[in-house]
Amino acid sequence: MNRGISIQAGFFTAAFQKRVNTAVLFRHTYESRITQIFNEELEKYRKVELQYDKETGYFHNREQQQKWNLFFARELEKMR
């Protein structure tokens, strides 16, 4: 797997987990709330992914890819 994709997946997963772990969930609505959080984070991820692809030229611009990898690593560290 491409390291950039792996970092992006980790970024999405950490953001989703953080939101779920800090959400107030009720027994009767927790499933819909978790689905809502997932969809909101997925939409954010898709926007970041489009920007990433545009700036890295779909992994061809190594310099930009390294900058993005650093961005993802820093953001992941903030979520811990």
JOSULHU-V194442 format. One record per helix or strand of 3 or more residues. SS is the DSSP state (H for helix, E for strand). FROM is the first residue (numbers start at 0). TO is the last residue. Records with the same first field share a line. If there is no record, write none. Layout:
SS = FROM-TO + FROM-TO
//
This chain:
H = 2-21 + 29-55 + 61-78
//
